[in-house]
Amino acid sequence: MSEAATLDLNDRRTRLKQKMTEAQQELIATLQALTPAQMDLPTRNEGWSVRHVAAHICGAESGMQPILERILNREPNQRESSASLDLSRYNNSMIKRRIEKTIPMLIEGLEADRAQSLQTLDQLSEEDLELPGYHPAAGEITLYGLYVVFYRHQRIHTEDIQLAIAAKPN
């Protein structure tokens, strides 16, 4: 690999890591600021309270690890294997597993999942980042795109929580 290609790869990784870190820091700060009463506020996600959104987003990255592995393993028919997934049922089962966890417990899992994702990112080549894959909600993506999903998904649900708190009359 040429020096220019190495710099480009490092720059891409650096940008991803920065965006992932910023999104996670904002999510954690938002979660840490929640009061017990705010946990039961409704969100713009139909049927989900702040507690549901927190449980969902704190398990989402680990839930996407199988997608990352299928892409890295160059598994054929990724779309077909994801087509049978009922995303609502899957999300609700993930929430059910985490709904009783405390905020510190959720954050601990969130940080462990992110550490694993970043460790994997450090081992990827430029070619790996361009491997095609399929995400049930995002559709056709590259491995790089999956990492983008990681941080954008956090930002969306951080905003969900922040909007729920802002909508509550004082």
C-alpha positions in Angstrom: 0.0 0.0 0.0 1.4 3.4 -0.9 1.9 6.1 1.7 -1.0 8.2 0.1 -3.4 5.2 0.4 -2.3 4.7 4.0 -3.0 8.4 4.8 -6.4 8.2 3.1 -7.3 5.1 5.1 -6.1 6.7 8.4 -8.0 9.9 7.6 -11.2 7.9 6.9 -10.8 6.0 10.1 -10.1 9.2 12.0 -13.2 10.9 10.6 -15.3 7.8 11.5 -13.9 7.6 15.0 -14.4 11.3 15.6 -18.1 11.1 14.5 -18.6 7.9 16.5 -17.0 9.4 19.6 -19.0 12.7 19.3 -22.3 10.8 18.9 -21.6 8.5 21.8 -20.5 11.3 24.1 -23.7 13.2 23.4 -25.8 10.1 24.0 -24.1 9.3 27.2 -24.4 12.9 28.5 -28.1 12.8 27.6 -28.6 9.5 29.4 -26.7 10.6 32.5 -28.9 13.7 32.8 -32.2 11.8 32.8 -34.3 11.9 35.9 -36.5 8.9 36.9 -39.6 10.8 35.8 -38.2 11.5 32.4 -37.6 7.8 31.7 -41.4 7.4 31.2 -41.9 10.3 28.9 -43.3 9.3 25.5 -41.1 9.8 22.4 -41.8 10.2 18.7 -41.3 6.5 18.4 -44.8 5.0 18.6 -45.3 3.1 21.8 -41.7 3.8 23.1 -40.9 5.9 26.2 -37.5 7.4 26.8 -36.8 4.1 28.7 -37.5 2.1 25.6 -35.4 4.3 23.4 -32.5 4.1 25.9 -32.8 0.3 26.0 -32.9 0.1 22.2 -30.0 2.4 21.4 -27.8 0.9 24.1 -28.2 -2.5 22.5 -28.2 -1.5 18.8 -24.5 -1.7 18.0 -24.1 -5.2 19.5 -27.2 -6.2 17.5 -25.5 -5.0 14.3 -22.3 -6.9 14.9 -23.6 -10.0 13.0 -24.1 -7.7 10.0 -20.5 -6.6 10.3 -19.3 -10.2 10.5 -21.4 -11.3 7.5 -19.9 -8.5 5.5 -16.3 -9.3 6.6 -16.9 -13.0 5.9 -18.2 -12.0 2.4 -21.3 -14.1 3.0 -23.5 -14.4 0.0 -27.2 -13.7 0.1 -26.9 -11.2 3.0 -30.1 -9.5 1.7 -32.0 -12.7 1.6 -31.0 -13.6 5.2 -32.1 -10.2 6.4 -35.3 -10.1 4.4 -37.0 -12.6 6.8 -36.1 -10.4 9.8 -39.1 -8.6 11.3 -37.3 -5.5 12.5 -40.1 -4.4 14.8 -40.1 -7.8 16.6 -36.3 -7.8 16.7 -36.1 -4.3 18.2 -38.8 -5.1 20.8 -37.0 -8.3 21.8 -33.8 -6.3 22.3 -35.6 -3.7 24.3 -37.2 -6.4 26.5 -33.8 -7.7 27.3 -32.6 -4.3 28.5 -35.6 -2.5 29.8 -34.9 -3.1 33.4 -31.3 -2.1 33.3 -30.1 1.1 35.0 -28.6 3.9 33.0 -25.1 3.1 34.3 -25.6 -0.5 33.2 -26.8 0.6 29.8 -23.8 3.0 29.4 -21.4 0.2 30.4 -22.7 -2.0 27.6 -22.8 0.8 25.2 -19.1 1.6 25.9 -18.1 -2.1 25.6 -19.8 -2.4 22.3 -18.2 0.8 20.9 -14.7 -0.4 22.1 -15.3 -3.6 20.1 -16.4 -1.8 17.0 -13.4 0.6 17.1 -11.0 -2.3 17.7 -12.4 -4.0 14.5 -12.2 -0.7 12.6 -8.5 -0.4 13.4 -7.9 -3.8 11.8 -9.8 -3.1 8.5 -8.1 -2.4 5.2 -9.4 0.2 2.7 -10.7 -2.7 0.7 -12.5 -4.1 3.7 -14.3 -0.8 4.2 -15.7 -1.0 0.7 -17.0 -4.6 1.1 -20.7 -4.6 0.2 -23.4 -5.7 2.6 -27.0 -5.3 3.6 -28.6 -3.7 6.6 -32.4 -4.4 7.2 -33.2 -0.7 7.7 -30.5 1.0 5.6 -30.5 -1.4 2.7 -27.4 -1.9 0.5 -24.4 -0.5 2.3 -20.6 -0.9 2.5 -18.8 -1.8 5.7 -17.9 1.9 5.9 -21.6 2.6 5.6 -22.4 0.3 8.5 -20.0 2.3 10.7 -21.9 5.4 9.6 -25.1 3.7 10.6 -23.6 3.1 14.1 -23.2 6.8 14.8 -26.2 8.2 12.9 -28.5 5.8 14.7 -27.1 7.1 18.0 -27.7 10.7 16.9 -31.3 9.9 15.8 -32.2 8.3 19.1 -30.4 10.9 21.2 -32.5 13.5 19.5 -35.6 11.4 20.2 -34.8 11.5 23.9 -33.9 15.2 23.9 -37.2 16.1 22.1 -39.2 14.1 24.6 -37.6 16.0 27.4 -38.1 19.3 25.7 -41.8 18.6 25.0 -42.6 18.0 28.7 -44.2 21.1 30.1 -42.5 22.4 33.3 
